[in-house]
Amino acid sequence: MSTSPCKYSTLAVHAGQYPDPLTGAVNVPVYLSSTFELTGIGTDRGWDYSRAGNPTRDRLEEALAALEGGTSAHAFTTGMAAISALVAMLRAGDHLICSKDVYAGTVRLFDRIVSGYGIEIEYVDTSNLEAVAAAIRPSTKLIHIETPSNPLMVLTDIAGVSQIAHARGIEVSVDNTFLSPVLQSPLALGADIVMHSTTKYLNGHSDGLGGALIGSTPEHKERFLLVQKAAGGVMSPFECFLVLRGIKTLPLRIKQHEENGRAVAEFLSTHPKVNKLAYPGLKSNPQYDLAVKQQKGFGSMMSFEVESREAAGRFLAAIKIFLSAESLGGVESLASHSATTTHGSVSEEVRASMGITQGRIRLSIGIEDKEDLIADLEQALAAV
Ligand SMILES: Cc1ncc(COP(=O)(O)O)c(C=O)c1O
């Protein structure tokens, strides 16, 4: 079935998710087979070994490429495995620019593993285009940005960075995890590669880990297929099925996440115990215009500060509907203490340079009733 001229919600249900040619099954079958019968010496039916390719994974990759408008997609075991595959294309002596305020797991990977391969990593405030241009060296090969960033919701102008990078022959990759392909299309804005932790909104139910890279050129396809086959961190067929199932309701879920996110942000924006609310969907946010320009919505991630670590602890102990847990993008609302969860793996000094204090709490707003969520926050803030 061709889905090329279809609108987004139709793509989400049908791209890559056509009936099984063998049985007519409406859902993509889970091909739990590590190996496939060969038809002769050096010939097969399209698959020979699941690390190189699996029919269930193929369908997920087809769906992801369609949702991001890419030429190919490649599914990995986790978001971190996808970022590892992304930087596997770099060589000793290459220079990598990365957004300063990123998921700390990315910093851990870059500083403790990737830098050991002789790749130079530089963290830059990519929300400042002049700083990006100034950081470029002759050896710069890739600019990796996270927008909105985790947890401070700092935006980077994707089109602006792409323009600067392309003028110098440098590629741009975007971690699009926080908004999902429904609310932001980095490739259409000029980026070269999109990265996702499918663990979050794409799966949407907090029941599986996964990651993906979506490329925009035949070279990306060749390169990422090689990394899948050679390094082997591929998503399992069952996890692929869970993401395929999640994708069918992604536009619908995002609509509710988004509506709830706006309501919760408005409530928090006037609460006396809430400081430094980071949510680009408020007109008072300095990056509101950029959010409107490059995003199709504001998403449902936000963070704020209470006065101390102890106050954050009282808040997290008092929530009843929100769960105190790491991760994001699932149907359930989560709250997390940034300094000891997502950013627990970097030093206090690095956290301070990022602007993450001991009082910062990140919220992932789920799809429950928004009035219940606000009532829960209200009673928990009363305990602070
Ligand atoms: C923005 C972002 N990118 C990447 C990752 C890593 O994804 P995973 O946990 O699937 O490895 C995370 C995880 O929280 C994230 O928030």
The ligand as an ORCA input file, in Angstrom:
! r2SCAN-3c Opt
* xyz 0 1
  C      16.650     13.093     25.077
  C      17.113     11.698     25.303
  N      17.930     11.126     24.398
  C      18.379      9.865     24.556
  C      18.024      9.106     25.652
  C      18.545      7.706     25.805
  O      17.554      6.777     25.463
  P      17.497      5.281     26.052
  O      17.183      5.381     27.500
  O      16.441      4.640     25.223
  O      18.838      4.687     25.810
  C      17.181      9.654     26.618
  C      16.788      8.868     27.802
  O      16.221      9.362     28.742
  C      16.705     10.983     26.435
  O      15.899     11.577     27.343
*
